Amino acid sequence: MRARGTGVLLAMGAGAAGATLNLFGRRPPWRRYPWYVAGMVPGLVGSELGGPAATAQAVAAGVALGLGAGRSRIGTASLAVVAGTAAGLVGLHRRSVASADVLDRALVEALGPDAPSVGPDLVAARAPLAKLLVDRDVRYHDEAPEQVLDIWRRPGRQPDRPSPVLVYVHGGSWTGGTKRQQSTYLTAHLAAQDWLCVSVEYRLGPHHRWPTQIVDVKRALAWIRANIARYGGDPSFIAVSGGSAGGHLAALAALSTNDPTFQPGFEDADTSVQAAGLLYGVYDLTVLNDDGRPRLRNHVRANLFDADLADDPDTWRAASPTLRLDDTAPPMFVVHGDRDEVVEATTARRFAERARQVTRQPFGYAELPYAHHAFDFLPSPRARATGRAVARFLQVVRDRQSAAQEL
């Protein structure tokens, strides 16, 4: 009798967990801070780890049956819920796998009908990452302890020609995160193609006010341009990438080439980049959230800016990548999730619409169904496919530039 009760409780728990993962994975019910942050975790697990979660439910159901849960009405009902929610999680897993098709279409948009497909996952992304580290905490400026970067490259490579360079800017709402929280899959795929990858630390708010963050990213770019050849990098091709707040800073760096406002004391340094891969970034700081509330603006005002939008609109607009888009923009590939509860997809759609109107260089936008914020933090098919897609885009842009230089 006691075993049956344990089985019923196990079945009930598995059913409740499955229902929670399905609910938050498919459409977050909480859209207001701080509740959406709590909902992001089950949302990510449901949408990115649907396959393993469904397997865990199947195991739990088997154990519950063995304990006699099927001999109870409540247990039988709970097992039915487990079966239904497990099927739902399998559906979310299939959505994750199908993200490769969305990314393929974005590659075709950007590069034309001969664009490479996302293709199979041939690189073991997680295990060898530590072996890619060449130098840690290399100082790019001496004003603050945060002004350091890490350099990553395939071990043992003796390049007969310099490697193209990826600079990755971490996220964390401009107030947290570290350079260790980089896009693992993107770094692994590019390193396998003999790229040199650099992850950048920068000073954070609210202690350090704007534009400290973008100034540090620009200082890092200037240092990389001047010094990366010593590490085997090619200073003539530097791409920038980042996620969330890092996506904002990467986009702004790509669209504010040599802007003296963001280069105090090093105005003459070349901080241009040749391409950008942007993940769930913030592209317009001046807009309201989808519900008409100023949640994003309030966060930026509290943690970065010293004046409200109404009092200093020029600073807010100058910090918004969408409002800087013009025909000088470099090639860009943008990825966002349509279930992003932290940075709503609307901002990425507007950025893409504007870019398609004004840019002359390759541009692609992939909006991934059922993808939440920071989806690439988990080892899902979608995360791996995104890493491959951005890597393929950057490689083609690099190859085309090299071919044009040889003509």
Sequence and secondary structure as in RCSB ss.txt:
>XXXX:A:sequence
MRARGTGVLLAMGAGAAGATLNLFGRRPPWRRYPWYVAGMVPGLVGSELGGPAATAQAVAAGVALGLGAGRSRIG
TASLAVVAGTAAGLVGLHRRSVASADVLDRALVEALGPDAPSVGPDLVAARAPLAKLLVDRDVRYHDEAPEQVLD
IWRRPGRQPDRPSPVLVYVHGGSWTGGTKRQQSTYLTAHLAAQDWLCVSVEYRLGPHHRWPTQIVDVKRALAWIR
ANIARYGGDPSFIAVSGGSAGGHLAALAALSTNDPTFQPGFEDADTSVQAAGLLYGVYDLTVLNDDGRPRLRNHV
RANLFDADLADDPDTWRAASPTLRLDDTAPPMFVVHGDRDEVVEATTARRFAERARQVTRQPFGYAELPYAHHAF
DFLPSPRARATGRAVARFLQVVRDRQSAAQEL
>XXXX:A:secstr
 HHHHHHHHHHHHHHHHHHHHHHHHH  S  STTHHHHHHHHHHHHHHSHHHHHHHHHHHHHHHHHTTGGGSHHH
HHHHHHHHHHHHHHHHHHHHHHHHHHHHHHHHHHHH TT        S  STTHHHHEEEEEEES SSSTT EEE
EE  TT   SS EEEEEEE  STTTS  TTS  HHHHHHHHHTT EEEEE    TTTS TTHHHHHHHHHHHHHH
HHGGGGTEEEEEEEEEEETHHHHHHHHHHHSTT GGG TT TTS    SEEEEES    TTS  TTS  HHHHHH
HHHT SS TTT HHHHHHT GGGG  TT   EEEEEETT SSS HHHHHHHHHHHHHH  S EEEEEETT  TTG
GGS  HHHHHHHHHHHHHHHHHHHHHHHHHH 
